[in-house]
């Protein structure tokens, strides 16, 4: 029995174990010196209708954990014309978690098929599925910006993800539409909008931020990307801007005296101040930063 066949038999036995996740992890550790062989076995099972239906979550996890060989298999599988809607979503999520840049033409094809893809996560009213929106943002192709920008106007669409995707693309033409909607969005969408502005680092957002800070409650002052715009309030309203940028989450809420001290400095700031010039923007606040 050849090496590929041996790994294939072992993989099938692992997937049928009483505790497949533990068994898969052990198999993965044993295959670190030859990930390409295991990736080939995963691809073969994924192309089998019976195995794919039974083991899809496990196979997707393996592809995500196998490095470059897994990425190559992902690209080949995603390019398969007869891929079902469920398979497409699983593989797209895996590619997004991996940070894989997918071909723009493939994503355009997926976007055209999105209304027919079905499923609870496939989007609403014909909008692209959330994982497809994420993949567009990671593609580096600015031609997706108009489609993503249109999602900002639809409360039923994944507009937080659309804003993040625009931020990753560095599509500054959408800075004002994103900043102008800060008062409309809440929860994770609000956080996504502010992180998108972080990624863009565009001074055009400042008037909107000042207006939002003047009109909003003090308890949410920390959820504004102050540290991208050179404000002295940054160190008081956000204790760790670099951590927030890396994790894509808002900073921890400031202490009871931080918000009142930060708000007057922001709301009383002159827009003509040199601190808000392009030269003050963080060079790390760019699209695609991890």
N, C-alpha and C positions, 0 to 999 in steps of 0.2 A: 504494500500500500504506500503510495507516494506521500510526501510531506503534506501537500494540500489536502489530500483525502483524509489523512490522519487528523489534521486540525479540524476538518469539516465534521468528522464523526464525533470528535471531542466536544466541538461547539454545540452540536445537536443534543448530546447527552447533558451538557451543562444547562442548556435552556429548559430541559425537562426535569431538572433537579427539583427537590422539594423546596429549596431556597435558591432560586435561580440568580438573584442579585449577588449573594455571597459567592456562589460558584463562579459567576461571571467575573467578579473582581479577582478571584484567585487565578482564573484562566488568563485574564489580562496581565497579571503580574508575571506569569510564566512565559508570556509572549512578548515581553518588552524588547528582547533582542531581535525578534523577527515580526514586527508589527504588520509588514506587508502581507505575510501569509495569512494571518488572522483577518486582515481587511478583505482579502480575496474571498475567504470563506464567508464572511458576513455578506459580501456582495452577492454571492451565489444564493444564499438563503433568501436575501431580500428580493431576488428576482423570481423566487418560487412563490406562487400565490398562496399555497398552504402555509409555508413557513412564515411568510411576511405577515399574514393575517394573525397568526398565533403569537408571533414573537416581535412584532414591530417595535414596541418601546425598548426592548432589550437590545435589538440590533441598532437602533438609533443611538443609544447610549454608547455602544461599542465604537461606532463610527466617530463619535465626538471625542473619544478618548485615545484614538490611535494615531493622532498627529497627521503628518503629511499623507501617509497612505490612506487614512480615513477620509481626508479632504478630497483626494483624487476619486475615491469611490462615491462620495457625496455628489461631486460634480457630474459624474457619469450617470448616476441614478436620477438626478434632477433633470437631466437632459433627455430622459426617456419619454417619448411622446405619449405613451399609453398610461402614464402615471395617474393613479386615482387621486381624488381630492384629499382623502385622509392621508395617503402616502406623501403627497405634496406638502401638507401641513407639517407632518412629523419631520420630514427632511429639511424643510425650510427653517423650522425651529432649531433643529440641530445645527444647521449652517450659521444661523444668527448667533447662537450661544458660542459657537466656535469663532465668531468674528470673520467668517469667510466672505470674501468679496465675490459675488456671483456675477456672471455676465449680464450686462444690461438688457441685451436682446431677450434672454431667457425670462427675465423679470417682466419685460413688456408683454411677452406672451402670457405669462401668468396673470398679469393685470387685466388683460382682455378676457380671460376665462374666469376671473374672480366671481362674478355674479352667479355663475353656474357651478361653483365649486362646492357649495352647500356646507352644512356643519354649523355648529353653534359659534365657532370662532371665525367664520368666514367673512365677517363684515356685515354691515347692515345697509340695505337699500342699494346694493351693488358696489359698495366701497370695498377696497382691497382688504384682505384679511390682515390682522395685526402683524403676523410674522412676515408678510410680504412688505408691509410698510417699513418694518425694521430693516429688511434686506435691501430695500431701495436706499435707505439712509447709509448703509454700509457700502453701497456699490461705487460711490465716488462719482456717479454720473449726474451732473446738474440738470439734465433734461427731465428728471423726475420731479423737479421742484414745482411746476405748475399743478401737477396731479396731487402732490402732497399738500400744497397750499390750499387747494380747493377743499380738502378735508377739514381744515380749520373752521370752516363755516357750518359744519354739520355736527350738531351735538351727539348724533347717533353714531358717528364715525369714530375710529380710534385717533382722535385729534391730538392727544398727548404724545402718542407715538409719532404722529405726523410731524409735530413740532420738533421732536428730538431728531427725526430723520433730516429735517431741513437744517437743523443746527449742525449735524454731522457733515452735511453737504456744504456747509458754509454759505448757504443761500441767503445773503443779507437783504435781498429784495423783500424777504418775508419777515424781517426784524419788526417793523412797525405793526403788521397784522398780528404777530404773536404777542408782542408787548401790550398792544391795545386790548387784548382779550384776557389779560391777567385777572380782571375783576369778574369775568364770566365763568372761569373754570375753578374747580375746587379739587381737593384731595390730591391724588397722584397726577392728575392732569395738570394741576397748578404747578406741582413740582417739576413735571416734564417741561412745561413752558419756560420756567425759570432756568432750568439747565440748558435748554435750547439757546436762550439768550446768552448764557455763559459761553457756550461753544462758539457763538457768532462773534461775541466781543465787539458789538457794533455800537458806537456812540449814539446812533439814532434811537436806541432804546431808552436813553436817559430821560427825556421828557415824560414818557409813559410811566417809567418807574417812579419818578418824583410825584406824578399825579396819583398813581396807585398808592404810594406810601402816605400821601396826604389824606386819602379817602378811606383807607382800610383800617382795621383794628390793630392795636399795638401787638396783640398776641401773634400776629403773622409777619412781623417785620423781618424775622430771620429767614423767611422763605423768599428772599429777593436776592438776585445775584450781585450784591453790592461790591464784592471784592474784585470783580472784573473791570470796574470803572474807576479805580484809583481813589475811592472815597476814604477819608480817615475814619469813617464809621465802621469800616469793614472789620477791623480787629475787635470791635466791641459787639457788633451785631452777629458775628459768625466766628467762632473760636478756631475753626479749622477749615479754611476754604479749600486747601489742597485735598483733604479727605473727601469733602463734598464733591469735588470735581472728579475724583477717581471712582467713587461709589455711585455717582448719579443720584444721591439722596440729599435731602436738605440737611443743613447742619443742625446740631442739637439746639433746642430753644435757648436763648440767652437767659441770664439771671433776671430777677425781678426789676433791676435798675437799668438793664442794658437797653431795652427797647425805648424807654423814654429818653435816654441820652442819645440814641442813634437817630431817632425820628427827627428831632429839630435840626440836626446837622444836615440830614438829607433834604428835608422839606425846605430849608432855608438856603440851599445851595444855588448859586448862580450858574445858569447853563453856559455862561461865557467863561467860566473858570478854566484855567489851563489844566486843571486836574481831569477835565473831561475831554481833553483833546485826544486824537488818535494815538499819540505817543505814550499815553498813560495806560493803554490797554495791555492786559496780560498776554504775553506771547504764547502762553500755554493754553489759552482759551480758544482753541481752534477746533474745527470740525474733525471728527475722527479720533480725538484724543481719548485715551482709554482710562 
